[in-house]
Amino acid sequence: MKPVPDADTKPYWDGIEAGELRLQRCEACGAAVFYPRVICPHCFSGAMRWFTAAGTGYVYSYTVAHRAFGDFADQAPFTVALVDLDEGVRMMTRIVGADPGRVQIGMRVQMTIEPIADANLPCFRPAPFPAESGAGAERDAVASETAPEAAGASDIPPEAAEAPAETTEVPPEAAGPPPEATGPPPEAAEAPAEATEPPASEPA
């Protein structure tokens, strides 16, 4: 399983043997290129030159191999990842120095050379975030300051919440005349009842 360099990849593998990660850069468009090739995949220029990369980046994606075969059979479980290098290229590699359950997308990593299956291969291990990554923490702090202070906070402005409720009074003229009383007129109610007597009988 040992890599066999050719004319296009020899500078890359020479760098790995020297403990360096060597990439190509197009002199026409300035883009970094990986894997090694003769023509730039961005602008199709043949003006390619080699340079030594920083060997740092972030985990773009990963998977955990629980079963392996051949020379890797006794190494499972191990983490295979896609790493986005700071130079702008993406490479497949293995994450070492971290339990598979602790690897996360976006984790900062640093290249290291590991002997795997009789070959020295570029792997990556966890690394501290650069100083400028504090900008993300600053953004989180700003977001927390602008968030409501307590869950369920009302959107009603304070002056509206403190204003007393207004009472509505109906003016007398709008209320209309008082309802008329029903029943006999007062004079009828005050007049005494007339006594009714039977007529006197004549003497026989």
Secondary structure, 3 states (H helix, E strand, C coil): CCCCCCCCCHHHHHHHHCCCCEEEEECCCCCEECCCCCCCCCCCCCCEEEEECCCEEEEEEEEEECCCCHHHHHHCCEEEEEEEECCCCEEEEEECCCCHHHCCCCCEEEEEEEEECCEEEEEEEECCCCHHHHHHHHHHHHHHHHCCCCCCCCCCCHHHHHCCCCCCCCCHHHHCCCCCCCCCCHHHHHCCCCCCCCCCCCCC
